[in-house]
Amino acid sequence: MPKKKRSSKSDWARVDAMQDSDIDYSDISKLDEKFWENAQLVMPENKVKVTMRLDPEVLNWFKEQGKGYQTKINAVLKSYVQAHRKASL
C-alpha cells in the first residue's frame, strides 16, 4: 500500500529561517551540579518479539501514520495498560 504524505500545520520555512538566538529557553530548568548529584540512568526495557493477529483495518491505519507504526501500536497498548492499572487501584 503506498504511503500517504501527510500535510503539516507547522510553518517549516519560519523554523528553518530561525537562528539559535531566536529560541526561547527560559522555561527550561538549569541542569546544575545538584541535578547531576541526584540523576539516575534509567535504561529502557528490551522489547519482546511477538506474533499477533490484527484486523487489517487496524494495521493499515497505523501503517498510514508513517514510519514507526509498530512503536505507535506499542504506545497505545502501553497507555491502555497504564490506564487500567490506575483504575484497578
Contact map, one row per residue, 1 for C-alpha under 8 A:
11100000000000000000000000000000000000000000000000000000000000000000000000000000000000000
11110000000000000000000000000000000000000000000000000000000000000000000000000000000000000
11111000000000000000000000000000000000000000000000000000000000110100000000000000000000000
01111100000000000000000000000000000000000000000000000000000000010000000000000000000000000
00111110000000000000000000000000000000000000000000000000000000000000000000000000000000000
00011111000000000000000000000000000000000000000000000000000000000000000000000000000000000
00001111100000000000000000000000000000000000000000000000000000000000000000000000000000000
00000111110000000000000000000000000000000000000000000000000000000000000000000000000000000
00000011111000000000000000000000000000000000000000000000000000000000000000000000000000000
00000001111100000000000000000000000000000000000000000000000000000000000000000000000000000
00000000111111100000000000000000000000000000000000000000000000000000000000000000000000000
00000000011111110000000000000000000000000000000000000000000000000000000000000000000000000
00000000001111111000000000000000000000000000000000000000000000000000000000000000000000000
00000000001111111100000000000000000000000000000000000000000000000000000000000000000000000
00000000001111111100000000000000000000000000000000000000000000000000000000000000000000000
00000000000111111100000000000000000000000000000000000000000000000000000000000000000000000
00000000000011111110000000000000000000000000000000000000000000000000000000000000000000000
00000000000001111111011000000000000000000000000000000000000000000000000000000000000000000
00000000000000001111111000000000000000000000000000000000000000000000000000000000000000000
00000000000000000111111000000000000000000000000000000000000000000000000000000000000000000
00000000000000000011111100000000000000000000000000000000000000000000000000000000000000000
00000000000000000111111100000000000000000000000000000000000000000000000000000000000000000
00000000000000000111111110000000000000000000000000000000000000000000000000000000000000000
00000000000000000000111111100000000000000000000000000000000000000000000000000000000000000
00000000000000000000001111110000000000000000000000000000000000000000000000000000000000000
00000000000000000000000111111000000000000000000000000000000000000000000000000000000000000
00000000000000000000000111111000000000000000000000000000000000000000000000000000000000000
00000000000000000000000011111100000000000000000000000000000000000000000000000000000000000
00000000000000000000000001111110000000000000000000000000000000000000000000000000000000000
00000000000000000000000000011111000000000000000000000000000000000000000000000000000000000
00000000000000000000000000001111111100000000000000000000000000000000000000000000000000000
00000000000000000000000000000111111100000000000000000000000000000000000000000000000000000
00000000000000000000000000000011111110000000000000000000000000000000000000000000000000000
00000000000000000000000000000011111111000000000000000000000000000000000000000000000000000
00000000000000000000000000000011111111100000000000000000000000000000000000000000000000000
00000000000000000000000000000011111111100000000000000000000000000000000000000000000000000
00000000000000000000000000000000111111100000000000000000000000000000000000000000000000000
00000000000000000000000000000000011111110000000000000000000000000000000000000000000000000
00000000000000000000000000000000001111111000000000000000000000000000000000000000000000000
00000000000000000000000000000000000001111100000000000000000000000000000000000000000000000
00000000000000000000000000000000000000111110000000000000000000000000000000000000000000000
00000000000000000000000000000000000000011111000000000000000000000000000000000000000000000
00000000000000000000000000000000000000001111100000000000000000000000000000000000000000000
00000000000000000000000000000000000000000111110000000000000000000000000000000000000000000
00000000000000000000000000000000000000000011111000000000000000000000000000000000000000000
00000000000000000000000000000000000000000001111100000000000000000000000000000000000000000
00000000000000000000000000000000000000000000111110000000000000000000000000000000000000000
00000000000000000000000000000000000000000000011111000000000000000000000000000000000000000
00000000000000000000000000000000000000000000001111100000000000000000000000000000000000000
00000000000000000000000000000000000000000000000111110000000000000000000000000000000000000
00000000000000000000000000000000000000000000000011111000000000000000000000000000000000000
00000000000000000000000000000000000000000000000001111100000000000000000000000000000000000
00000000000000000000000000000000000000000000000000111110000000000000000000000000000000000
00000000000000000000000000000000000000000000000000011111011000000000000000000000000000000
00000000000000000000000000000000000000000000000000001111111000000000000000000000000000000
00000000000000000000000000000000000000000000000000000111111100000000000000000000000000000
00000000000000000000000000000000000000000000000000000011111110000000000000000000000000000
00000000000000000000000000000000000000000000000000000111111111000000000000000000000000000
00000000000000000000000000000000000000000000000000000111111111100000000000000000000000000
00000000000000000000000000000000000000000000000000000001111111110000000000000000000000000
00000000000000000000000000000000000000000000000000000000111111111000000000000000000000000
00000000000000000000000000000000000000000000000000000000011111111100110110000000000000000
00100000000000000000000000000000000000000000000000000000001111111110100000000000000000000
00110000000000000000000000000000000000000000000000000000000111111100000000000000000000000
00000000000000000000000000000000000000000000000000000000000011111110100000000000000000000
00100000000000000000000000000000000000000000000000000000000001111111100000000000000000000
00000000000000000000000000000000000000000000000000000000000000101111100000000000000000000
00000000000000000000000000000000000000000000000000000000000000000111111100000000000000000
00000000000000000000000000000000000000000000000000000000000001101111111110000000000000000
00000000000000000000000000000000000000000000000000000000000001000001111111000000000000000
00000000000000000000000000000000000000000000000000000000000000000001111111100000000000000
00000000000000000000000000000000000000000000000000000000000001000001111111110000000000000
00000000000000000000000000000000000000000000000000000000000001000000111111111000000000000
00000000000000000000000000000000000000000000000000000000000000000000011111111100000000000
00000000000000000000000000000000000000000000000000000000000000000000001111111110000000000
00000000000000000000000000000000000000000000000000000000000000000000000111111111000000000
00000000000000000000000000000000000000000000000000000000000000000000000011111111100000000
00000000000000000000000000000000000000000000000000000000000000000000000001111111110000000
00000000000000000000000000000000000000000000000000000000000000000000000000111111111000000
00000000000000000000000000000000000000000000000000000000000000000000000000011111111100000
00000000000000000000000000000000000000000000000000000000000000000000000000001111111110000
00000000000000000000000000000000000000000000000000000000000000000000000000000111111111000
00000000000000000000000000000000000000000000000000000000000000000000000000000011111111100
00000000000000000000000000000000000000000000000000000000000000000000000000000001111111110
00000000000000000000000000000000000000000000000000000000000000000000000000000000111111111
00000000000000000000000000000000000000000000000000000000000000000000000000000000011111111
00000000000000000000000000000000000000000000000000000000000000000000000000000000001111111
00000000000000000000000000000000000000000000000000000000000000000000000000000000000111111
00000000000000000000000000000000000000000000000000000000000000000000000000000000000011111
